[in-house]
Amino acid sequence: MSLNESELRKYVIAHPQDEEAFQHFLNIMRAKPGRVITATNEQFEAEIRKRLAS
């Protein structure tokens, strides 16, 4: 079975214990040009500030 990106996202949210699916989803997200993954609110805010300053 193959899930599209939206379906995989929903699956990962519904099954947080599935580390393999989560890592696969992160790999897809990281491969997108301009996409940045942040782990904390502080990292997110720093990325927003950086983008606004450019």
N, C-alpha and C positions, 0 to 999 in steps of 0.2 A: 504494500500500500504506500502510495506517495502522497504527501500533503503539500498543498501550496503554502506560501509564506504565511498567509492569514490563518489558515487551519493549524499550521505548526505553532504559531504564536498562541492560539487558543488552547492547544493541547498542552503546551509548556506551562501556561497559567493554571490549567486544571490539574496538572500532574507535576508539581514542583519537585518531587522526589526523583524524577526521571532525568538524571544528570546527562546521559547521552543525548537525549532530545534537546536539552537546554544548551549543551555545547554546540550541537549542530545548528541550532537557531542563532547562537552568537556568531558562529562562523559565517553564516549567511549575512547577518547584519554588518559585521566588520568588513565584508567584501564589497559593500556598496560604497561608491565614491562619495566622499563628504560626510559619511555617517560616522558619528562618534558615540561610543558606548561609555556611559559614566556609571559608577557604582554608588556614589553618594550625592546628596544635594549640593554639597560644597563643590564637587567636581563639575556638576552640571552648571552651577552658577559661574564658576571660573570659565567654562567653555563658552557660555553665553557672553560674558564680558569680553573674552578674547575675540569672538566673532563680531561683536558690536564695535570694537576698537579698530577692526581692519577695514 
